[in-house]
Amino acid sequence: MRIDYKQLSKMEFLPGLEALDLGSKANVIQSLLEENFFHDSGLFYSLLLISGPREIRSTSRADLEGASVIEGVYKDGGASDEAAREEGMTFENSIYSAGLYLQSQVARYAVTKEPAAMKEALRALNALRMIYDYARERGHEGWLGKPYGQIPKDHSSPDQYHAAIIGLYQFHEIARPAERLQIVAMLRGIADFMTKRNYQIWDVSKPTDALPWNIGFAYCNTTYVLAQAMVFRLTGEMRYRDEALRLADLARWREWSHLDEWAADGLTRVLEFERVAIGSFVLHAVEMLAEILPELFGATHSAVREGLARALEKWWAFTELGIDNNGYQHYWIDIDVTNRTWKPTGIRECPRPSMPGTFWNYYSDVRWSDQLYRRVTAAFPVIAHLPNKRESALAWMRDMMERTNGERMRWVIDLDGHQLKPDVKWMGCMLSSEAPFHYLITYWRGRALGYWA
């Protein structure tokens, strides 16, 4: 029987979760993830269907009957499109989610030293290694292709690499010698692949000069710089340090957020969607970069502190755009660049859709969880390095953790039921591929820092 997504979107997911203390919430989320997120092959799922009050599962072609899915985006002979029609977005963010899960289990192990946490970290490592090995065996070592249909395809994106390399780097510190060797080899292969491809990692079938803009684009650049810096730290090889410094000089994220760029370009108003989420990637990276390559920010300790603080201030303010008074992140926002304020777009036609599919043909007031929870983990460097923001950022982090419930872990949230058109109602019935993972990362890192019991 065809799924009634309108009714399913109204179902309470994980009833009673919001009333639990933070640790009990973490236990519920941990069980949900480790019991449901690994495919039999060992690959990691990403977007799963919320099919019951405490149930999630992958989607099938039958589930997507009459639904609008992303088509025509992946130009690899149709293989990704065909897989997407069979399984929806089941593996869309497999690499990203596996990287986040690895980070969460590293943070959990740091606090508890539980063998179970190490076991889950190894499962996540294996999921990433499967994708890495698939490409290596086909002459593309370092390529992390999204595994639509359980097989890595020609398409990827920097956010997939971002979460994966941070997870690998953090796991290296606690891993056994055999895993450490594997991690160094993987990070080296990724850094070398990026260099060889001229950082064209969106589509391995395209020429290396196909997307020249991405090298200087803030979240892309910080990801690429981080990959090189990590290998320098783990191997001591100066060529990786030199490449990280060269790359960083091709971008302005240390001084500017996108608001500054828009203002410099003479823009006074911008209708945006996912751009605000990019700021969280920058925030995740800058603290690590300041620790690994402090010379990126200045020649003296005080200069490094000031440079890091400047970048954090810029991007923390940028990521606040679109967050309303009830703690929801609006997907589409109307930004006043001059006053650095925003308002909801309301429902209206989108004259120049950024991607094919019903969802991108119109603006709406849907909320989404991914960016909100990215910002929760991005609050850590703000709390650590911005004394004037410490208390407010920590209070906001705690508030979001306390507000966390089943609704807020949905990928897209249609609060009044009128923001998602019928053929995209399914988007409101998917578990976010990020929110539960960021919750766990934040809980365990916060435990280690004494933010909560």
Residue, then its C-alpha position, 0 to 999 in steps of 0.5 A: m500500500r502506498i505510504d500516506y506521507k501527510q499522516l506519517s509526518k504528523m506521527e510523533f517520533l521517539p515519544g517522550l524523548e524531550a522530557l529525558d535528561l541529556g544522558s538518557k537522550a544520548n542512550v536512546i539515540q545511540s541505540l537507534l543508530e547502532e541498531n539501524f544505520f549499518h547495511d548488511s554489507g557494512l556500508f553506513y546509511s544516511l537518510l532513513l524513513i521514519s516508519g513508526p514511533r520508534e522505527i526507521r528503515s531504508t526506502s524502496r521504489a514502492d515507497l517513492e511512488g508519486a514522489s519527486v526525487i532529485e533527478g538529472v543531477y548526477k552525470d555518470g551515465g545515469a547510474s546514480d539517478e537510477a539508484a536514487r529512483e530505487e532507494g531515494m536518498t538512502f545512501e546520499n550522505s553515507i560518507y558524511s554520516a559515517g564520519l560524524y558517527l565515527q566522531s561521536q564514538v571517539a568522543r564517547y570512548a574518550v569519556t567512558k573507555e567502553p569497549a562498545a564505543m571502540k567497537e562502533a568506531l571500528r564499524a564506522l571506520n570500516a564503512l569509510r574504508m570500504i568506499y576508499d578501497y573501492a576507489r583504490e582498486r579502480g585506480h582512484e585512491g583517495w576518491l570518496g564517491k557517494p554509494y548510491g545503490q551500495i556502490p560508490k558512484d562518480h559524484s561526491s561533495p566536500d562535505q562528505y570529505h569534511a566529516a570523514i577526514i575529521g573522524l579519521y583524524q580524531f580516531h587516529e589518536i585512540a586507535r590501535p597501531a594497525e588502524r593508525l597505519q590505515i588512517v594515515a594511508m587513507l588521509r594521505g591518499i585523500a590529500d594526494f587525490m585532491t591535489k592531483r584532481n586540482y580539488q575537483i572532487w565533485d565529479v570524478s568523470k569531469p576534467t580537473d579545471a571543470l569547477p575552478w571556483n570551488i578552491g576559493f569557496a569558504y567551506c571547500n577551501t577549509t576542507y581542502v586546507l584541513a586535509q593537507a594540514m592533517v597529513f602534515r601533522l601525522t607525517g611531518e612531510m613539508r609538502y603537505r604544509d606548503e600546500a595547505l598554506r598555498l590553498a589558504d591564501l586563495a580564499r578569504w575565510r579568515e577575514w570575511s564571511h559570505l555576508d562580507e563578500w555579498a556586501a563587497d559585491g554590492l548586494t543588498r538583498v539575498l534569497e538563500f537556502e543552504r549557504v548559511a550551513i556552510g558557515s558551520f563547516v568553517l567553524h568546525a575547521v578553523e580551531m583544528l587549523a589554528e592548532i595544526l598550522p597556527e601560522l595560518f592566523g599569525a606569526t605570534h601567539s597573540a596574532v594567532r589568537e586574534g586571527l582565530a577569534r576574528a574568523l570565529e566571530k565572523w562565521w558564528a554571526f553568519t550561522e545565526l541567520g535563519i534561526d528563529n525564536n523557537g530554535y528552528q532553522h529556516y531553510w529558505i531565508d530573505i537576507d538584508v545584507t546591509n543590516r545583516t538581518w533576515k526574515p522568512t521568505g514565505i511560499r513563493e515561486c523560485p524563478r531560477p531553481s538551483m536544482p531540479g525537482t519540486f522542492w527547489n521550484y519554490y521558496s517556503d517556510v520549512r525548517w530543517s535540522d541539519q544546519l541547526y545541529r551542525r551549529v551545535t557542534a560548531a559552538f565548541p570553538v566559540i565557547a573555547h576562544l571567544p570570551n565575550k560569546r562563551e556564556s551565550a553560546l554555551a547557553w544556546m548549546r544547552d538549550m538546543m540539547e534540551r529541546t531535542n526531540g523526535e520532531r527536531m531530528r526530522w530532516v525537514i520540518d513542516l510545522d503547519g503542514h502547508q510548506l511541503k507540496p504533496d510530492v515532496k511530503w516524504m522529505g518531512c518523514m526522513l530522519s536527518s542524516e546529521a542531527p542525531f550524530h551531532y547530538l551525540i558528538t555534543y553530548w560526549r564532548g560536553r561531558a568531557l569538558g564538564y558542561w553537564a554531568 
